[in-house]
Each structure stands twice: as C-alpha cells, then as structure tokens.
Amino acid sequence: MDRIKKACRLAQQVKIYCFNSKAGVWWQQERSKLERLEACCIQFPYEQIQAASQLVSRSMKWYITLSDNQASIHCDQGACELQWQVLLGAATQ
C-alpha cells in the first residue's frame, strides 16, 4: 500500500491492475484505503489471464481488438477474450 500512496503523490495518474487469483480478497481488504486515494483500480478475471498466458511464446504476434471493457486477443496459438471491471475511478485509457 505504501508504494501506491507514493505513486499517487508523485504521478498525475495511477492505475492499479489486479489479475491474480487473490485479487478479490485483496480488493475487499484494501478498498477503504484505496477509495481515499486518487487511483483507478481495474480487475481482470484470473481464469481469463491464465487463458491469455497460454498464448505466450518466444516470438509471437498478437492481434488485439478493444471494445468497451473487453479485449479480443488472436494469434497463431489461438484466441481468447479478456473482460475487465473497473473497481474504482474512471478508466479512460
């Protein structure tokens, strides 16, 4: 939490991306503290992150289409969808 506080003091914009299996628990524990800071918090479903990680290879080309809160990823190894949820703040970029 100290790193996030420092980032909020120093940066014009802070975005926190939550994407592991414990992200929901972390959010519940830290929510009240984060609401006092000017930061944007975005959560990706862990299962979808795991599916995207299966597409990673040493030399790869990904083709990504963004729409609202969703990314469609296509490559030679396959395809997957990532949908994210804005937990806090406005995710404009």
Phi and psi in degrees as a GROMACS rama.xvg file:
@    title "Ramachandran Plot"
@    xaxis  label "Phi"
@    yaxis  label "Psi"
@TYPE xy
-63.2473  -37.7761  ASP-2
-65.9727  -37.285  ARG-3
-68.2322  -42.2091  ILE-4
-60.3232  -44.5557  LYS-5
-63.0516  -42.9709  LYS-6
-60.6996  -40.1766  ALA-7
-66.1102  -32.3638  CYS-8
-72.5017  -37.0968  ARG-9
-93.8663  -29.3103  LEU-10
-101.657  154.73  ALA-11
-72.185  -32.638  GLN-12
-144.11  134.764  GLN-13
-126.584  129.015  VAL-14
-124.514  133.454  LYS-15
-113.647  123.847  ILE-16
-107.467  118.924  TYR-17
-103.574  125.823  CYS-18
-148.404  12.9373  PHE-19
-102.904  178.408  ASN-20
-66.8473  -18.9427  SER-21
-102.331  12.6162  LYS-22
-60.752  -39.3726  ALA-23
-63.7572  -41.5169  GLY-24
-65.6258  -44.9198  VAL-25
-59.222  -44.8237  TRP-26
-60.9254  -44.4505  TRP-27
-62.6541  -36.1623  GLN-28
-75.2106  -35.6405  GLN-29
-103.871  -4.24102  GLU-30
-53.2511  -50.5305  ARG-31
-62.6045  -36.2327  SER-32
-69.8389  -41.7458  LYS-33
-69.3699  -30.5419  LEU-34
-64.771  -22.2929  GLU-35
-81.9809  -14.9173  ARG-36
-99.6062  159.509  LEU-37
-94.2352  85.0335  GLU-38
-142.462  155.714  ALA-39
-107.314  131.773  CYS-40
-119.516  124.316  CYS-41
-124.391  133.167  ILE-42
-115.46  132.832  GLN-43
-106.601  137.753  PHE-44
-63.3159  131.781  PRO-45
-58.3833  -40.5356  TYR-46
-61.9285  -38.385  GLU-47
-71.6947  -34.7007  GLN-48
-64.8288  -41.2252  ILE-49
-61.9747  -41.9368  GLN-50
-62.7793  -41.4064  ALA-51
-66.3566  -35.0722  ALA-52
-66.8973  -25.0771  SER-53
-70.1854  -16.8278  GLN-54
-88.1128  -5.8554  LEU-55
-77.5066  133.068  VAL-56
-143.215  171.232  SER-57
-59.2187  -48.6154  ARG-58
-122.041  116.97  SER-59
-145.065  156.993  MET-60
-127.178  124.186  LYS-61
-107.044  140.705  TRP-62
-114.24  117.012  TYR-63
-119.024  130.346  ILE-64
-114.737  124.217  THR-65
-103.832  137.465  LEU-66
-152.192  118.738  SER-67
51.7177  -119.483  ASP-68
-106.336  42.002  ASN-69
-144.319  142.315  GLN-70
-125.346  133.231  ALA-71
-107.621  120.994  SER-72
-112.261  127.666  ILE-73
-129.167  140.918  HIS-74
-157.825  179.536  CYS-75
-61.9104  -28.5555  ASP-76
-80.8643  -13.1091  GLN-77
146.462  -155.914  GLY-78
-148.548  156.563  ALA-79
-157.027  167.284  CYS-80
-117.942  140.826  GLU-81
-121.907  125.538  LEU-82
-119.291  133.945  GLN-83
-120.832  160.242  TRP-84
-122.874  128.81  GLN-85
-82.3541  114.189  VAL-86
-85.6476  -31.7392  LEU-87
-153.258  137.643  LEU-88
82.44  -176.599  GLY-89
-110.799  118.483  ALA-90
-91.4687  94.34  ALA-91
-93.82  -20.4032  THR-92
